[in-house]
Amino acid sequence: MPTVRVEPDGFLIDVDPGETLIEAAWRLGYVWPTTCYGQAECTRCHVEVIAGAEHLSPVGDDEATTLHLLWGRRPNLRLACRVKLDGDVVVRKRGVRGPG
């Protein structure tokens, strides 16, 4: 099971196969910044990929469009509501709160 380390707080989130990063966070009780709740519209869930980009799913059309409209071409940014992974990754995301 792949693990995402979320900096700067060092949270460790285990991601099940086929699950997006934000879905895994919600399943484990984390509060993740969002206003569209997984629709790839608000970009509040975006993460900066620090390490392990090779383990991320390809950028889909809706994710690419949303990211490009707001930030142009920045390949180290991904939407937590769209990204899936097949290996360990480190991301930076402020505003994530731990369970409980």
Buried (B, 14 or more C-beta within 10 A) or exposed (E): EBBBBBBEEEBEBEBEEEBBBBBBBBEBEBEBBBEBEBEBBBBBBBBBBBEBBEBBBEBEEBBBEBBEEEEEEEEEBBBBBBBBBEEBBBBBBEEBEEEE
